[in-house]
Amino acid sequence: MSDLSLAPPNFQRLRHFVTSFAAMLECTTDEASIIAQGSELLRSLVAVDDWLPVAYAQPDPQYYRQYLLHADSAQRFSVVSFVWGPGQQTPIHDHTVWGLIGMLRGAEDAQTYRWQDGRLATHGEPLQLQAGAVEAVSPQVAGLDDIHRVRNVYDDRVSISIHVYGANIGAVRRSVYLDDGTRKEFISGYSNTTLPNIWDASQETTTL
């Protein structure tokens, strides 16, 4: 059985995204601007599905997986691949920081929740993200929400989305919620224990 971690990486697109995102953050701290500009950068990243190594696209039979692709050294942002097995979904949860979701492969539904009379209630219809689409969450920016439940649209195949958060999201204390609003704190961590080396250009095979 081959070791998936030995699959030749093709990180040129991801490397370009990371450096561009970091440069953007040097120019603005306004969250609405970060979301607007960051959405365009992420849209370019997920427009082509040729850069995510097999090792960071592996599903689990029971649980969705969250692979860390990059953690900014100043904790300003992190980049994660979410791998959804057939029919898998999250509990209702928040983020506490801004987040961008770009659909790389397959599709997912996101149902927003808002507080209503002390309880969580669905808000609007589920938003379906198809490959190439980008959506945002935020507890601060007007017009955006921070509490949702996400599921893989497909019951027979894997879907993958690329998430960018305004912190090292695997270390952030946040919450999951029952339908009645009961809150339980959690820290997600990551499915992988080592980071891919996106700076190694020795095996690059494609151009941007």
Contacts in CASP RR format, 6 or more apart in sequence:
PFRMAT RR
TARGET T0000
AUTHOR 0000-0000-0000
METHOD contacts of the structure
MODEL  1
MSDLSLAPPNFQRLRHFVTSFAAMLECTTDEASIIAQGSELLRSLVAVDD
WLPVAYAQPDPQYYRQYLLHADSAQRFSVVSFVWGPGQQTPIHDHTVWGL
IGMLRGAEDAQTYRWQDGRLATHGEPLQLQAGAVEAVSPQVAGLDDIHRV
RNVYDDRVSISIHVYGANIGAVRRSVYLDDGTRKEFISGYSNTTLPNIWD
ASQETTTL
4 53 0 8 1.000
4 54 0 8 1.000
4 55 0 8 1.000
4 58 0 8 1.000
5 55 0 8 1.000
7 53 0 8 1.000
7 54 0 8 1.000
7 55 0 8 1.000
8 53 0 8 1.000
8 203 0 8 1.000
8 205 0 8 1.000
9 53 0 8 1.000
9 196 0 8 1.000
9 197 0 8 1.000
9 198 0 8 1.000
9 200 0 8 1.000
9 203 0 8 1.000
10 50 0 8 1.000
10 51 0 8 1.000
10 53 0 8 1.000
10 203 0 8 1.000
10 204 0 8 1.000
10 205 0 8 1.000
10 206 0 8 1.000
11 51 0 8 1.000
11 53 0 8 1.000
11 196 0 8 1.000
11 197 0 8 1.000
11 198 0 8 1.000
11 199 0 8 1.000
11 200 0 8 1.000
11 204 0 8 1.000
12 51 0 8 1.000
12 201 0 8 1.000
12 204 0 8 1.000
12 206 0 8 1.000
12 207 0 8 1.000
12 208 0 8 1.000
13 45 0 8 1.000
13 48 0 8 1.000
13 50 0 8 1.000
13 51 0 8 1.000
13 208 0 8 1.000
14 45 0 8 1.000
14 51 0 8 1.000
14 52 0 8 1.000
14 69 0 8 1.000
14 70 0 8 1.000
14 79 0 8 1.000
14 198 0 8 1.000
15 198 0 8 1.000
15 199 0 8 1.000
15 201 0 8 1.000
16 208 0 8 1.000
17 41 0 8 1.000
17 42 0 8 1.000
17 44 0 8 1.000
17 45 0 8 1.000
17 79 0 8 1.000
18 70 0 8 1.000
18 79 0 8 1.000
18 198 0 8 1.000
20 41 0 8 1.000
21 38 0 8 1.000
21 41 0 8 1.000
21 77 0 8 1.000
21 79 0 8 1.000
21 164 0 8 1.000
22 72 0 8 1.000
22 76 0 8 1.000
22 77 0 8 1.000
24 34 0 8 1.000
24 37 0 8 1.000
24 38 0 8 1.000
24 41 0 8 1.000
25 34 0 8 1.000
25 76 0 8 1.000
25 77 0 8 1.000
28 34 0 8 1.000
28 37 0 8 1.000
31 98 0 8 1.000
31 138 0 8 1.000
31 140 0 8 1.000
31 141 0 8 1.000
32 141 0 8 1.000
32 142 0 8 1.000
34 98 0 8 1.000
34 166 0 8 1.000
35 98 0 8 1.000
35 99 0 8 1.000
35 100 0 8 1.000
35 136 0 8 1.000
35 138 0 8 1.000
35 141 0 8 1.000
35 144 0 8 1.000
38 100 0 8 1.000
38 164 0 8 1.000
39 100 0 8 1.000
39 134 0 8 1.000
39 136 0 8 1.000
42 100 0 8 1.000
42 102 0 8 1.000
42 134 0 8 1.000
42 162 0 8 1.000
42 164 0 8 1.000
43 102 0 8 1.000
43 132 0 8 1.000
43 134 0 8 1.000
45 51 0 8 1.000
45 102 0 8 1.000
45 162 0 8 1.000
46 102 0 8 1.000
46 103 0 8 1.000
46 104 0 8 1.000
46 131 0 8 1.000
46 132 0 8 1.000
46 134 0 8 1.000
46 162 0 8 1.000
47 132 0 8 1.000
49 104 0 8 1.000
49 105 0 8 1.000
49 131 0 8 1.000
50 206 0 8 1.000
51 206 0 8 1.000
52 81 0 8 1.000
52 104 0 8 1.000
52 160 0 8 1.000
52 162 0 8 1.000
53 196 0 8 1.000
55 192 0 8 1.000
55 196 0 8 1.000
56 67 0 8 1.000
56 69 0 8 1.000
56 81 0 8 1.000
56 83 0 8 1.000
56 192 0 8 1.000
56 196 0 8 1.000
57 81 0 8 1.000
57 83 0 8 1.000
57 105 0 8 1.000
57 158 0 8 1.000
57 160 0 8 1.000
58 65 0 8 1.000
58 83 0 8 1.000
59 65 0 8 1.000
59 83 0 8 1.000
59 84 0 8 1.000
59 85 0 8 1.000
59 86 0 8 1.000
59 88 0 8 1.000
59 158 0 8 1.000
60 83 0 8 1.000
60 85 0 8 1.000
60 191 0 8 1.000
61 85 0 8 1.000
63 88 0 8 1.000
64 82 0 8 1.000
64 83 0 8 1.000
64 84 0 8 1.000
64 85 0 8 1.000
64 88 0 8 1.000
64 89 0 8 1.000
64 90 0 8 1.000
64 152 0 8 1.000
65 82 0 8 1.000
65 83 0 8 1.000
65 191 0 8 1.000
66 80 0 8 1.000
66 81 0 8 1.000
66 82 0 8 1.000
66 83 0 8 1.000
66 170 0 8 1.000
66 188 0 8 1.000
66 189 0 8 1.000
66 190 0 8 1.000
66 191 0 8 1.000
67 80 0 8 1.000
67 81 0 8 1.000
67 83 0 8 1.000
67 190 0 8 1.000
67 191 0 8 1.000
67 192 0 8 1.000
68 78 0 8 1.000
68 79 0 8 1.000
68 80 0 8 1.000
68 170 0 8 1.000
68 190 0 8 1.000
68 192 0 8 1.000
68 195 0 8 1.000
69 79 0 8 1.000
69 80 0 8 1.000
69 81 0 8 1.000
69 162 0 8 1.000
69 195 0 8 1.000
69 196 0 8 1.000
69 198 0 8 1.000
70 78 0 8 1.000
70 79 0 8 1.000
70 195 0 8 1.000
70 198 0 8 1.000
71 78 0 8 1.000
71 79 0 8 1.000
71 168 0 8 1.000
71 195 0 8 1.000
72 78 0 8 1.000
72 168 0 8 1.000
75 167 0 8 1.000
75 168 0 8 1.000
76 166 0 8 1.000
76 167 0 8 1.000
77 164 0 8 1.000
77 165 0 8 1.000
77 166 0 8 1.000
77 167 0 8 1.000
78 164 0 8 1.000
78 165 0 8 1.000
78 166 0 8 1.000
78 167 0 8 1.000
78 168 0 8 1.000
78 169 0 8 1.000
78 170 0 8 1.000
79 162 0 8 1.000
79 163 0 8 1.000
79 164 0 8 1.000
80 162 0 8 1.000
80 163 0 8 1.000
80 164 0 8 1.000
80 165 0 8 1.000
80 169 0 8 1.000
80 190 0 8 1.000
81 104 0 8 1.000
81 160 0 8 1.000
81 161 0 8 1.000
81 162 0 8 1.000
81 163 0 8 1.000
82 160 0 8 1.000
82 161 0 8 1.000
82 162 0 8 1.000
82 163 0 8 1.000
83 158 0 8 1.000
83 159 0 8 1.000
83 160 0 8 1.000
84 108 0 8 1.000
84 151 0 8 1.000
84 152 0 8 1.000
84 158 0 8 1.000
84 159 0 8 1.000
84 160 0 8 1.000
84 161 0 8 1.000
85 152 0 8 1.000
85 157 0 8 1.000
85 158 0 8 1.000
85 159 0 8 1.000
86 152 0 8 1.000
86 154 0 8 1.000
86 155 0 8 1.000
86 156 0 8 1.000
86 157 0 8 1.000
86 158 0 8 1.000
87 151 0 8 1.000
87 152 0 8 1.000
87 154 0 8 1.000
87 155 0 8 1.000
88 151 0 8 1.000
88 152 0 8 1.000
89 149 0 8 1.000
89 150 0 8 1.000
89 151 0 8 1.000
89 152 0 8 1.000
90 149 0 8 1.000
90 150 0 8 1.000
90 151 0 8 1.000
91 149 0 8 1.000
91 176 0 8 1.000
91 177 0 8 1.000
92 113 0 8 1.000
92 120 0 8 1.000
92 147 0 8 1.000
92 148 0 8 1.000
92 149 0 8 1.000
92 176 0 8 1.000
92 177 0 8 1.000
92 178 0 8 1.000
92 179 0 8 1.000
93 147 0 8 1.000
93 148 0 8 1.000
93 149 0 8 1.000
93 174 0 8 1.000
93 175 0 8 1.000
93 176 0 8 1.000
93 177 0 8 1.000
94 139 0 8 1.000
94 146 0 8 1.000
94 147 0 8 1.000
94 174 0 8 1.000
94 175 0 8 1.000
94 177 0 8 1.000
95 137 0 8 1.000
95 139 0 8 1.000
95 146 0 8 1.000
95 165 0 8 1.000
95 169 0 8 1.000
95 172 0 8 1.000
95 174 0 8 1.000
96 139 0 8 1.000
96 146 0 8 1.000
96 172 0 8 1.000
96 173 0 8 1.000
96 174 0 8 1.000
97 139 0 8 1.000
97 165 0 8 1.000
97 166 0 8 1.000
97 167 0 8 1.000
97 169 0 8 1.000
97 172 0 8 1.000
98 136 0 8 1.000
98 137 0 8 1.000
98 138 0 8 1.000
98 139 0 8 1.000
98 140 0 8 1.000
98 141 0 8 1.000
98 165 0 8 1.000
98 166 0 8 1.000
99 136 0 8 1.000
99 137 0 8 1.000
99 138 0 8 1.000
99 163 0 8 1.000
99 164 0 8 1.000
99 165 0 8 1.000
99 166 0 8 1.000
100 134 0 8 1.000
100 135 0 8 1.000
100 136 0 8 1.000
100 163 0 8 1.000
100 164 0 8 1.000
100 165 0 8 1.000
101 110 0 8 1.000
101 129 0 8 1.000
101 134 0 8 1.000
101 135 0 8 1.000
101 136 0 8 1.000
101 137 0 8 1.000
101 161 0 8 1.000
101 162 0 8 1.000
101 163 0 8 1.000
102 129 0 8 1.000
102 132 0 8 1.000
102 133 0 8 1.000
102 134 0 8 1.000
102 135 0 8 1.000
102 161 0 8 1.000
102 162 0 8 1.000
102 163 0 8 1.000
103 129 0 8 1.000
103 130 0 8 1.000
103 131 0 8 1.000
103 132 0 8 1.000
103 133 0 8 1.000
103 134 0 8 1.000
103 159 0 8 1.000
103 161 0 8 1.000
104 131 0 8 1.000
104 132 0 8 1.000
104 160 0 8 1.000
104 161 0 8 1.000
104 162 0 8 1.000
105 131 0 8 1.000
105 158 0 8 1.000
105 159 0 8 1.000
105 160 0 8 1.000
106 130 0 8 1.000
106 131 0 8 1.000
106 153 0 8 1.000
106 154 0 8 1.000
106 157 0 8 1.000
106 158 0 8 1.000
106 159 0 8 1.000
106 160 0 8 1.000
107 128 0 8 1.000
107 129 0 8 1.000
107 130 0 8 1.000
107 131 0 8 1.000
107 152 0 8 1.000
107 153 0 8 1.000
107 154 0 8 1.000
107 159 0 8 1.000
108 128 0 8 1.000
108 129 0 8 1.000
108 150 0 8 1.000
108 151 0 8 1.000
108 152 0 8 1.000
108 153 0 8 1.000
108 159 0 8 1.000
108 161 0 8 1.000
109 126 0 8 1.000
109 127 0 8 1.000
109 128 0 8 1.000
109 129 0 8 1.000
109 150 0 8 1.000
109 151 0 8 1.000
109 153 0 8 1.000
110 126 0 8 1.000
110 127 0 8 1.000
110 128 0 8 1.000
110 129 0 8 1.000
110 135 0 8 1.000
110 148 0 8 1.000
110 149 0 8 1.000
110 150 0 8 1.000
111 122 0 8 1.000
111 126 0 8 1.000
111 127 0 8 1.000
111 148 0 8 1.000
111 149 0 8 1.000
111 150 0 8 1.000
112 122 0 8 1.000
112 123 0 8 1.000
112 124 0 8 1.000
112 127 0 8 1.000
112 145 0 8 1.000
112 147 0 8 1.000
112 148 0 8 1.000
113 120 0 8 1.000
113 121 0 8 1.000
113 122 0 8 1.000
113 123 0 8 1.000
113 145 0 8 1.000
113 147 0 8 1.000
113 148 0 8 1.000
113 149 0 8 1.000
113 177 0 8 1.000
114 120 0 8 1.000
114 121 0 8 1.000
114 123 0 8 1.000
114 145 0 8 1.000
114 147 0 8 1.000
115 121 0 8 1.000
118 181 0 8 1.000
119 180 0 8 1.000
119 181 0 8 1.000
120 147 0 8 1.000
120 177 0 8 1.000
120 179 0 8 1.000
120 180 0 8 1.000
120 181 0 8 1.000
123 145 0 8 1.000
127 135 0 8 1.000
128 153 0 8 1.000
129 135 0 8 1.000
129 161 0 8 1.000
136 144 0 8 1.000
137 144 0 8 1.000
137 145 0 8 1.000
137 146 0 8 1.000
137 148 0 8 1.000
138 144 0 8 1.000
138 145 0 8 1.000
138 146 0 8 1.000
139 146 0 8 1.000
147 177 0 8 1.000
152 158 0 8 1.000
152 159 0 8 1.000
153 159 0 8 1.000
163 169 0 8 1.000
165 172 0 8 1.000
169 188 0 8 1.000
170 187 0 8 1.000
170 188 0 8 1.000
170 189 0 8 1.000
170 190 0 8 1.000
171 187 0 8 1.000
171 189 0 8 1.000
172 187 0 8 1.000
172 188 0 8 1.000
173 185 0 8 1.000
173 186 0 8 1.000
173 187 0 8 1.000
174 185 0 8 1.000
174 186 0 8 1.000
174 187 0 8 1.000
174 188 0 8 1.000
175 183 0 8 1.000
175 184 0 8 1.000
175 185 0 8 1.000
175 186 0 8 1.000
176 183 0 8 1.000
176 184 0 8 1.000
176 186 0 8 1.000
177 183 0 8 1.000
177 184 0 8 1.000
178 184 0 8 1.000
END
